[in-house]
Amino acid sequence: MVTIMLNQACGSQGTNTENSKNGIQEKHEIAEISYQATTRGFYQMLWIGNTTLTLTNDRSHNEKTVYPITENDWNELMTLLKDVDVSTLPGLEAPTSKRHHDAAAFATLTVVQDGKEIKTQNFDHGHPPKHIEALVSKILLLADRTHKKQ
């Protein structure tokens, strides 16, 4: 299961995003994005705030590593998130189902918006629903790049 969360617990201050529905601008506070991927033998959890990315491979979350991220990285995530209607996340359908027979890790994406946690259904790690594909790709790239720098 993969979950991406942005929240004050990760040291983020939150960021406003704007969505336009029927010509009306709505501002939403994004506090955290999290991504979780899991199988019987693999676990990865990421939390992204506006200044940090926190990573663990420990299911109990006792061992976490915190990496700084740039303002540019955060802004790119917020730009990608502007193209996503966060309220639709729970209804997105996975394009593949390899996770059902242990051929892929279960993944989920979570966004904390306006104090509410909004989470996707499970999808195959590496094969998110099309609607969030660019966002998930950026999150995984950021995690991989940040982790390799250290």
Secondary structure by P-SEA (a helix, b strand, c coil): cbbbbbcccccccbbbbbbbcccbbbbbbbcbbbbbbbcccbbbbbbbcccbbbbbccccccbbbbbbbcaaaaaaaaaaaaaccccccccccccccccccccccbbbbbbbcccbbbbbcccccccccccaaaaaaaaaaaaaaaaaac
